[in-house]
Amino acid sequence: MLEAFQYFERITVYFAPEVLVVGGLVCMVIGLYLWLGGLRLSRLAAAFLGVLAGCMWAFFLTGRQTAAFVSMAAVVGLFAVFFDKAALVISGAATTVMIVLIIFAAPSLSKGLDYPESKISTESARASKGTTLIEESIETAKTQLVFFAEKIGQAVSRVSAKAFMISAVAGLTVVILGYFMPQFIMALTCSVFGTGIIFTGMILLLLYKGAQPITHIYVKANVYNIVVLAMVGFGSAVQLLLCSARDRKLAIKRRSDGEK
């Protein structure tokens, strides 16, 4: 799998700068919001995660038509808006299940893969085809993303029944904790997604600069594991503190209104 990621690093050198820079900045903004403020505006966070979940379901469970992506994203997103607390807890449980399954599937992912070779056309070739560098960059990125998603899905589908049982228990544990400590699980879920999206944004921006961030992360995986855990913990703590401060202000306001 590393070779496939390194190949992606190499071809991004030829991408349109707008794709990497704009994509990286958008990811950074969304990631920072989820990381530090997801619990403060839980409906917005739940809507985003709901749309993301709907797109993932459409990818794996349908023929990947545009209508399927739009309809499933809209349905799941609307559910998340009206039931934001449940949606965030379910998102946390589903993410836990996927992380556990990917850990079990990791050995098969480490084997050699026939990744799709994508090439960016020359300027004259693009002119003859009537395409732009931005269009080709987006199409190439989409091809690589589909490849990674399919390979991960195939690897997960081959894990043992025991692995599925362990992942189900882990997910159920998150749901139970979400029932007794909803704010903690909601904050943790937003922090996990925020951290992941921030890293994605940083990777895109570093790829624009011609660096090799994916290779660097792989080489120093232990260090980055600690960084990720620290970011998740810090983000969760900040969200819980902000939410507690807001609740205190609302309580004071209600008491003052009652006295009047």
N, C-alpha and C positions, 0 to 999 in steps of 0.2 A: 504493500500500500504506500510505503514511503516513496518508492520510485514514481508512482503515479502522481503524488503530491509534488515531488521535485520537478516532474515534467510540467505540471501546471505552473510552477514557479518560473520555469524557463520561458514558456510561451507568453506569459503576462508582460514580458518585456516589449512585445509587439502590440499590446492592447492600446486602445485609445486612452490617453490620460484621464479624460472625463469619466470613463467607466470606473476606474480604480479610485480616483479622488472623490468623486461625488458619492460612489458607493461606500467608500470608507468613512466619509464625513457623516452620511446618513446613519450608518451603523453606530458610529460613535455617539451621536445625539440620542438615538433610540436606546442604546445600551446604557448610557449614563442616566437617562430617565428611569429605566427599569431598575438599575443597580441601586440608586439612591432615593428614588421617589415613587417607585411602583406602588407601594402600599398607600401612599398619600392620595393618589388618584387611581384607586383600584379598578374602577370601571374601565378606564382607558387601557390600563395594563391588561385586564382580562380580555378586552375586545381585541387587542393586538395578538395575544397568545391564542385566542379563539380563531382568529383568521389564519394564523400560522398553522394551527392544528387542522383546520379545515382543508388547507392546501396540502398538508401532508397526507391526510386521508384520501384526498382526490388523486394524489400521486400514486399511492400504493394500492388503492381499492377500485380505481376506475380506469378507463382507457385513456386518461389524461387529456380529455377534451377541454377546451377553454370554458365551456358551459359548466362542466363538472367542478372545475376549480372555483369559478365565481359563485355557483349555487352553494357548495359545501362551505366555502369561506364565509358567505353571508349568513347561512343558517347557524353555524357554530359560533360566529362572531356575535350574532344577536342573542343567542343563548347566554354567552359569556357576559354581555352587557347587563342583562336582567338578573343573572345569578352569578355575580362577580366573585363572591367568596367561594362558592362551590366550584366555579370554573378554575380559580387559581389553585385550590387544593387538588382538584383532579389533574391539572397541569403538572403540579409537583409530583403527584403519584405516577403519572404516565412517564414523566422524565426520569424518575427513579427506576422504573421498570426498564426503560430503554438503556440507561447507563449500565445497569447490571447485565442486561443481555449482550450489550456491545463488549463488555469486559470478558464474558464467556466466549464471544465470537472472535475476539482479538487474534487468537492463534491462526485461524483460517484467513484472516485479513492480512496477516503478515506474509503470506505466501505470494509468489510472483503473480501479477495480474496483467492481462492484455488490455492496457488502457488505450482509449481512442486517441489517435494522433490527429490533432487539429492544427491547421496552419492558417495564418493570416495572409490573405492575398496581397499582392503588390498593388501599388496605387493604380497602375494602368489596368490590371486585371479587375480591380474594383470598379473602375470607370466603365469598362466593357459590360460588367454585370449589373451596373446601376446600383451598387451597394456602397455604403460608407464604412469607414473604419470602426465607428461606434457600433453599427449594426453587426458587423462581423465579430467584434469583441464580445458583444452581448451573446451572440449565438454560440460562440466558442465556449464562453463561461457556462452557458446553459448546458451544453453537451457534456462538459466535465462534471457539472453538478449532478446531472442525471446519472452519469456513470458511477460516481461515488455513492449516491443514494441507492442505486440498484445493487451494488456490490455489498453494501452494509446490510441491506434487506435480505439478500441471499445468504450471507453469513449468519445472520440472526435466525433465519428459518431453519438452519441446520444444527442449531445447538440442541443439547439433550433436553429431555423432559424435566430432568432434575433442575437444569438451569432455568427453565420456564417457571417451575414451582418456586424456586428461590426468588426470582424477580417478582412473581406475583405476591409473595409474602412481604417483600420489601415495599411494593406499592401499597398493599393493604395497611402496612404499618404507618405509612405517610398519611393515608386517609384517616386512620384512627387518631393519629396525632392532630390532624387538621380539625377533627371534631372537638377535641378537648383544648387545643391551642391554635385556633384558626389564624390569628394574626402572625404568629411565629412562622407557620408553614407558608402563609401567603408572602411574607417578607423574604423567606428563604427562597421560594420559587422565583420571585422577581429578581432577587440578587443573583441566582444561578444563571437565569436567562440573560440578565444584564451583563454579567461578567463574560459570558460566551460571545455575546454580540459585540462588546467592546473589543475583545481579542480579534474578532473577525474584522472589525473596522481598522484596527492597528495593522493587521496583516495586509489588508488591501492597500493602505497608505504606504507601508514599507515596500510592498511589491512595486508600487509606482516609483519609488526611489531606487529600484534595482537591487534591493537587498534580498536575502533568502531567509525570511522569517520562519517559514515552516521547518526548514532544515535545522535552523538554530534552536527552535523549540524542541525538536526531536532529540538533538544532541544534549540539551540541558533539561530533559523532561522532569527530572526530580526537582529542580529549582522552580520550574514553572508550575508544577503541581502544588508546591507550597504557596506560590504567589496566588494561584487561583483560589485555594482554600482561604487564604488571608483576605482576598477581595470579597469572596462570598460572605465570610463572617463579618467583615466591616460593613458591607452594604446592608446586610440584614439588621445589624445593630443600629445603624443610622436610621433606617426606615422605621424600626420599632420606636426609637426615641422621638422621631418627628411625629409619628402617629400618636404617641402618648402625650406629647406637647399639645397637639391639636385637640385631643379628647379633653384635656384639662381646660383649655380655653373655652371649648363648647360648654363644659359643665359649669364654669364660672359665669358664662353668658346666660345660661338657663336660670341659674340661681338669681342673678341680678334682675332678669326679666320677671321672675316669680315674685320678687320683693316689690317690684313696681306694681 
